[in-house]
Amino acid sequence: MDITDITRHVLATRFPGRLAKDINYGLCHKFAEYVLREVNEEGFAASAIWGCDTDPGLDALGCHCFVIHEGRYYDSEALDGVDDPYDLPFYKRMAKEKESSYGMRTLREPCS
């Protein structure tokens, strides 16, 4: 099994019937924990981190736990991994929401 097999297996067996997006809102740490358990059983080197603890930019978008393996980032929505944590769907969504919220406010309420 490789890491993408593991992420798919964890999603299907540990979170049956749940949407991957929903897992990323409150259960991301559990998803990462389950992936790490299986990764360790396979003998791979991987780690789970909280983005908000490692990068101020990610912290500004929201706290999210994901898995890092061989320079790629994985979560319940990025089962094949991405090259940059900012490319995780969770962070893309949060960036879009903040841009929309703050951008609209800025247009309506100019700084004095």
C-alpha positions in Angstrom: 0.0 0.0 0.0 1.2 3.5 -0.7 0.0 6.7 1.0 -2.8 7.4 -1.4 -4.1 3.9 -0.9 -4.0 4.6 2.9 -5.8 7.9 2.7 -8.5 6.3 0.6 -8.8 3.4 2.9 -9.0 5.6 6.0 -11.7 7.8 4.4 -13.8 4.7 3.4 -13.4 2.7 6.6 -13.1 5.2 9.4 -15.6 7.8 8.0 -18.1 5.8 6.0 -20.8 8.0 4.4 -19.2 11.2 5.5 -18.2 13.9 3.0 -14.5 14.6 2.9 -15.2 18.3 3.2 -17.1 17.7 6.4 -14.3 15.8 8.0 -12.0 18.8 7.5 -14.3 20.8 9.7 -13.6 19.3 13.1 -12.3 15.8 12.5 -9.1 16.7 10.4 -6.9 15.6 13.4 -8.7 12.3 13.6 -8.2 11.7 9.9 -4.5 12.5 10.2 -4.2 10.3 13.3 -5.7 7.3 11.5 -3.6 7.9 8.4 -0.4 8.1 10.5 -1.3 4.8 12.3 -1.6 3.0 9.0 1.5 4.7 7.5 3.6 3.7 10.5 2.3 0.1 10.1 3.6 0.2 6.5 6.9 1.5 7.6 6.7 4.9 5.9 8.0 8.1 7.4 5.2 10.8 7.8 4.0 13.3 10.3 0.9 15.2 11.1 1.0 18.9 11.8 -1.3 21.7 12.6 -0.8 24.4 10.0 -1.6 27.1 12.5 1.4 26.0 14.5 3.9 26.2 11.7 3.0 29.0 9.3 1.5 32.5 10.1 -0.2 32.6 6.7 -1.9 29.3 7.3 -2.8 30.4 10.9 -4.5 33.5 9.4 -6.7 31.2 7.3 -7.7 28.7 10.0 -6.3 25.9 12.1 -6.2 22.6 10.2 -4.4 19.3 10.7 -2.9 17.5 7.8 -0.3 14.8 7.0 3.1 15.4 5.4 4.8 12.6 3.5 7.8 13.0 1.2 7.1 16.7 0.7 3.4 16.3 -0.1 0.5 17.3 2.0 -2.6 15.2 2.5 -6.0 15.5 4.2 -9.5 14.1 3.7 -10.0 16.1 0.6 -6.5 15.8 -0.9 -6.2 12.0 -0.9 -3.5 12.2 -3.6 -1.7 14.9 -1.9 -0.7 18.4 -3.0 2.8 20.1 -3.3 2.0 23.1 -1.2 -0.2 23.3 1.9 -1.9 26.4 0.5 -3.2 24.1 -2.2 -5.2 22.0 0.3 -8.9 22.5 -0.5 -9.5 23.5 3.1 -7.1 26.5 2.9 -8.3 27.4 -0.6 -11.8 27.6 0.7 -10.8 29.6 3.7 -8.8 32.0 1.6 -11.7 32.5 -0.7 -14.1 33.1 2.2 -11.8 35.7 3.8 -11.2 37.4 0.5 -14.9 37.6 0.0 -15.7 38.8 3.5 -12.9 41.3 3.9 -12.8 42.4 0.3 -16.5 43.3 0.3 -16.2 45.1 3.7 -13.2 47.1 2.4 -15.2 48.2 -0.7 -18.2 49.3 1.4 -16.2 50.8 4.3 -13.0 52.6 3.0 -10.3 53.2 5.6 -10.2 56.7 7.0 
